[in-house]
């Protein structure tokens, strides 16, 4: 009887291990589609372009010319022609009060919407571990990252940043087995395809920026991984390479347990660091050029 119970328990343990292994190491689903940016709705008080009207035209009364009657010196008073008074006639003639130039149109200045270029950008996570007694830095990266930002060079403090998305199904490390564990167990990408960051506030933006000069600021918002959303603040450095190209880096270090994720035990991994670093290295150009 005891032998039978032991055999049954052994079978159950093997089945449980096999089920867990299948869950962790099964082939995860591919990305549903190439990533696309969530359009940024720019909040602005700038007026739309307004056409300037020409000066108003006024009517000027012009008297009608009258004939001059010369008296006949040979005529008597009775035969002298009588000139009836003629009422002053006016002719409405439209004349401008001043010579107008051609009507001009005022072009309202405002922010330019830039969009992240996936092919030139990379989102990644960095975490340290001890693998078989040796320290190792694990990096998972993808170019499937999207987002838009509105920048007004004349008013940097008014910069706005839209939703940033990373397709977690496309993250890759240097190990296929680690990738499957990452997607199936840690991030559950079959159910939660995207990691998202929704900015809420731009902090410490400089008063002015110039092409070729790097500047730094902070970007606060909500980071969502799987079904967990936490408030975070990224440190951001941007370089306006030209008027139509921005290059930058955003970084955040956070305990991975704050994201409500767990890392499965592995016989080959001795320890894993508590802190996880998230990085976004990006290039952005005007949205219409992406």
Buried (B, 14 or more C-beta within 10 A) or exposed (E): EEEEEEEEEEEEEEEEEEEEEEEBBEEBEEBEEEBEBBEBEBEEEEEEEEEEEEEEEEEEEEEEEEEEEEEEEEEEEEEEEEEEEEEEEEEEEEEEEEEEEEEEEEEEEBBBBBBBBBEBBBBBBBBBBBBEEEEEEBBBBBBBBBBBBBBBBEBBEBBBBBBBBBBBBBBBBEEEEBBBBBBBBBBBBEEBBBBBBBBEEBEEBEEEBEEEEEBEBBBEBBBBBBEEBEEBBBBBEBBBEEEEBBBBBBBBEBEBEBBEBEBEEBEEBEEBBEBBBBBBBBBBBBBEEB
